[in-house]
Amino acid sequence: MCKVEAIIKPLKLHQVKDALEESGFPSLTVTDVKGRGQQKGIVQQWRGKKYCVDLLPKTKVEVVVPEEEVEKIIQVIQSTAYTGEIGDGKIFVIPIETVVRIRTGERNGDAL
C-alpha cells in the first residue's frame, strides 16, 4: 500500500476530488496548508506598497491505495490539477506498512 500526497492549488480541489471519485477513489483526506516552492513566494502590491508573500496557501490531498493503483491516482491528480503555471504543486508517494480500521479492527487492504 502507498499514500499519495498531492500539494495543489486550492482552486483545483473540487476538480481533483470529483475526478478521483469518478475514477473509483472516493476516500481522501484534505488539509489546508501553506508553503513555497522554487519561486520562493510572490511579490504583490497593495495601496501602492509592495510586499512579499513567501508562504502561499495550498491544499494537501492524501489518498491511501494499493500499490497497483498508484500510477492511476498520479495520472488523475496530475491531469486535473494542471494549470501550466508556476505553483501547480507536487505529488509524493509514500509506502504504508499497515492500515487498521479502528471500528472493526480490519487490517491493510480490508481496512481501505
N, C-alpha and C positions, 0 to 999 in steps of 0.2 A: 504494500500500500504506500501511497505517497500523498503528501499535502502539497497542493498547488496554491501558491500565494501570488496574487497579482496586485500590483500597485498601479492604479489607474486614475484618470481624471474623474472627479466627482460627477461631471455631467454625463459620463458614459455608463454610470452604474446601472440604470434601469435597462439600457440596451443589453449590457453584458448579462444581467440577471435573467432577462427574458430569453436571450439566446441560449444560456446554459440550461434553463428549464425546457426549452424546445428540443434541446439535444439530449434530454434524459438525465440531467443533473440538477434537480430542484433544490437540493440541500446545500447551503452555504452559510458562511459567517461573514458579516460586513462590519468594518471598523473605519471610522473617520480618523485619518492620520495627517501629520504634516511632515514634509521632507523636502529635500532638494537633490538634484542630480548634478551633472557636469556643468549646467548653466549657472549654478550657484545662486538661484533666485532671479528675480526680475526687478527692474527699476521702474517705479511708477511716479506719476506726478499728480499732486492734489493741491488745489488752491495756489498754484504757481511754484510749489516746492517739490523737489524730487526726493524720493526716499526709496530705500532698497528693502524689498520683501524677500528674505532669504530662506524662509520656510513656507512652502506653498501647500495649500490644502490638497490632499489626495484621499483616495478611498482604497482600503485594502480588502480584497475579496479572497476568502480562503475556502478551498474545497478539498476534501479527502476522498480519494478514489483508488480503485485497484490500479496497479502499475500499467496494465494494458490499456487503460483509459486515459493516461496522462497526455499523450500526443493529441488526442481528440479534444481534450479540455484546452490545451495550449492553443490549438488552431481556432477554437471557438472564441476564446478571450482575445487573442491577437487580432483576429479579423474584425471583431466587434468594437474593441477599444481603440483601434487605429484611427488617428486623425491626420497623420503625416506631419504633425508639428512637434517641436521640442516639448518634452514632458509627457509623452503618451504613456510612459510607465515601464515597468519591468515585470517579468514573471519568474518566480522562483519555484523549484521543485525540491521537496524535502522528503527523505524517506521516513516512513512512520513504522515503528516497531510493533506497537499494539494499540488497539482501539477497544474500549469497553463501553457498552451501553449501560448507564447507571441503573435504569429502571429494571432491566431484565437480567443483567449480567452477561449478555451475549458478547462475544469477542470477535475481533477482527472483521472479516467480510460480512458476517451476520449482523454486526453492530452498525454497519453503514446503512 
